[in-house]
Amino acid sequence: MPWYIFSFASAVLTAAAAITYKKTLFKEHAIEFAAVLGIFNAVLSLPLLAFVNYSKITLVPTLIMIIVSFLAAIAFVLIIKAMRHLEVSIISPMRMIGPGVTALVAAAFLGESLQFGEWLGILLLLIGVYILEIKTNASLNQKGAHDDFKYLYFVFGAILIYAV
């Protein structure tokens, strides 16, 4: 199958998930939603335990995995809280800068070198998000909804946590 079919299917499923999350968050609290989703994923993953080679499990990688899982849970709750209080049209474009932030964090802390095309891609990401958000942020200012800006910080915090 061609790659663009997988890409299109991924885009459709991601949009459907965002809409489903938002519709559910009209009725449910963000932390309850995140907990139920986590439990549901854990139940779906239980059959995979049959394929684990338990003799290969060591302490250090297990501790790293637990710490990373804890950080990812915090980031997910931040995204869900922001999604509950802001519009999907604000959250989704903001989340798209995640790969660019990850590349910048990798360059800063791991010594990764970014090529011209990668820098150009990060710049295009930033320009695209800016264009998509400029009108939305102007409408937030006009409404006087300054409390909503803290949820934008939640999104940025989650993106940074995911980058780490």
Salt bridges, closest charged atoms under 4 A:
none
